[in-house]
Amino acid sequence: MPRGTKVERNSVSNQAHEIKYEADKLDVKPSEIREAKKGASNQRKDIEKKVKK
């Protein structure tokens, strides 16, 4: 992959900017993303499923 290409990774780290990005994308509060990460895994698809319920 060329250098400088933006790629959405499969997992969400605990970094504030990643939590905020995911929260903005799903239109929820960052605290909901943190709770979903605790209850599920850190995989984006798992977090999205948990938040949308």
C-alpha positions as CSV (number, residue, x, y, z in Angstrom):
1,M,0.0,0.0,0.0
2,P,1.4,3.4,-0.9
3,R,2.7,5.5,1.9
4,G,0.3,8.2,3.1
5,T,-2.9,6.3,2.2
6,K,-5.7,6.5,4.7
7,V,-7.0,3.2,5.7
8,E,-9.7,2.4,8.3
9,R,-8.2,-0.3,10.5
10,N,-10.3,-3.3,11.7
11,S,-9.8,-2.4,15.4
12,V,-10.3,0.6,17.6
13,S,-7.5,1.5,20.0
14,N,-8.0,3.4,23.2
15,Q,-6.6,6.6,21.8
16,A,-8.9,9.5,22.2
17,H,-9.0,10.5,18.5
18,E,-10.0,6.9,17.5
19,I,-12.8,6.8,20.1
20,K,-14.0,10.2,18.9
21,Y,-13.9,9.2,15.2
22,E,-15.9,6.1,15.8
23,A,-18.4,8.0,18.0
24,D,-18.9,10.7,15.3
25,K,-19.2,8.0,12.6
26,L,-21.9,6.2,14.6
27,D,-23.5,9.4,16.0
28,V,-23.1,8.3,19.6
29,K,-21.2,9.6,22.6
30,P,-17.6,8.5,23.1
31,S,-18.6,6.9,26.4
32,E,-20.9,4.5,24.5
33,I,-17.9,3.4,22.4
34,R,-15.8,2.8,25.5
35,E,-18.6,0.7,27.0
36,A,-19.0,-1.3,23.8
37,K,-15.3,-2.0,23.8
38,K,-15.5,-3.3,27.4
39,G,-18.4,-5.5,26.6
40,A,-17.3,-6.7,23.2
41,S,-13.9,-6.8,21.5
42,N,-12.1,-3.9,20.0
43,Q,-13.1,-4.9,16.5
44,R,-15.0,-2.2,14.6
45,K,-17.8,-4.5,13.4
46,D,-18.4,-5.8,16.9
47,I,-18.5,-2.3,18.4
48,E,-20.9,-1.1,15.7
49,K,-23.3,-4.1,16.4
50,K,-23.2,-3.5,20.1
51,V,-23.9,0.3,19.8
52,K,-26.7,-0.1,17.3
53,K,-28.7,-2.4,19.6
